[in-house]
Amino acid sequence: MSAMDPGSPKLAGSRRLAAVLAADIKGYSALMGIDEDGTVARVTRQFETLADPTVWQHGGRIFKTMGDGFLAIFDSPLDATRCALAFQEAAAEENIGLPAERWLQYRIGINLGDIIATADDVYGDSVNIAARLQTLAEPGGICISGSVHDQIRNKLGGGFLSLGEERLKNIVGPVRVFRVLPDASVLAQSKLIRPRWVAAAAVLLLLAGAAGWWVWASLVAHEPGGSREAASLSIPPISSGLQAQPIAADPHREAIFQRMVAVMSDNRFSWRTVERVALEAGVTEAEAHDILAAHARDVTLGKSKDGKLIVRLADH
């Protein structure tokens, strides 16, 4: 992999304002435990064929690589954030077809601040803050500091979720932190076009599954000696009545599904509203529900007491 040229007149022995991007692989030790040689080979290849070109294309330079991540520098915080979004999308697509335990998922942090460059490295609190921010990001997600948000909030499609002020290790003073939410309309431009009848069929499957559950619940509730516990469930497993199968391989939809899995993976047995999962994955609630229903073997859909659609990862 190419590293940043330490002899660059912009960097050698200089102090300047720059955007620093820190990327780290989630669960790297576990991946190494499963397949050490294979993991090293995959990560090395991904750094060389995906990370390095994507950073270059967005006007940045990688100045340090570690076994489980890399650090890059950019003149523009907007370019750094666009690079992070493009990289996360491409990395998610490379996981398609692999079992979840072998996914390479990155957490990314970006900060804007002063850096000091020497002949062989880049230093400064800005580098440390970026590295701390990535630990706050979801797998497959991006966290930025307030200094980055101030510069890009009206220039980047999509949205931002404020996480408030955080006290970061070895950093003086609190740092404002934001989670970057991808722009669904921009991501949709790369989506494969689906025939209208396929979308209609998916909707019919959802309606049929929901209707089937309500009929079942009604019968149980009125059956003598029937299980009243089952009839009074506050979280009915809608997916148990669904037999939806994944629609033809669509890299964009699979990438979105992986982002939603990442959102739910921190506590796999907790229910979340589909609305919230969709927001963090950067898609509409309707699209998120459509994709989740197409992965009925991997997730369980239901309804809360107040009628909201909810979801969690399947128990298997």
Secondary structure, 3 states (H helix, E strand, C coil): CCCCCCCCCCCCCCEEEEEEEEEEECCHHHHHHHCHHHHHHHHHHHHHHHHHHHHHHCCEEEEEEECCEEEEEECCHHHHHHHHHHHHHHHHHHCCCCCHHHCCCEEEEEEEEEEEECCCCEECHHHHHHHHHHHHCCCCCEEEEHHHHHHHCCCCCCEEEEEEEECCCCCCCCEEEEEEECCHHHHHCCCCCCCHHHHHHHHHHHHHHHHHHHHHHHHHHHCCCCCHHHHCCCCCCHHHHCCCCCCCCCHHHHHHHHHHHHHHHCCCCCCEEHHHHHHHHCCCHHHHHHHHHCCCCCEEEEECCCCCEEEEECCC
